[in-house]
């Protein structure tokens, strides 16, 4: 599993984000797995920070400037690392929010699709009914027509108020 790092190379960060997001989306990894390692490391780094803060206090108390500078450099590095890890663990929670949003969005799309389908069914109900009735009439009177073209011409003008082309298309696969 790749870990997201907060680097200056945005392409690397974006690629890692994309990889982690798609792994999460496909169920290859879980939210807990994405946040577990950064959270574990974050706790460990916080322990190191506490240790080095005590060490800095000792160096100041002992007036050891060399030790003080080394400890300050280490603390600066650890604080940056803590910030990066906190950022990465929060990103896992952001992935979770994003997945929940996508699920809700898919539900809304499905509802809209169903509503649209119902609207289409209502809107086309009359035409579908005419088509079914026309096909039924054609099948009952099939022997009286020489061809489907002749049947479409007669049915289009007398039985149903549709064009020849429409009725012929209806009869095409009958």
Secondary structure, DSSP 8 states (H G I E B T S, - for coil): -------S-HHHHHHHHHHHHHHHHTTSS-HHHHHHHHHHHHHHHHHHHHHHHHHHHHHHHHT-HHHHHHHHHHHHHHHHHHHHHHHHHHHHHHHHHHHHHHHHHHHHHHHHHHHHHHHHHHHHHHHHHHHHHHHHHHHHTGGG-SSHHHHHHHIIIIISSS-HHHHHHHHTT-
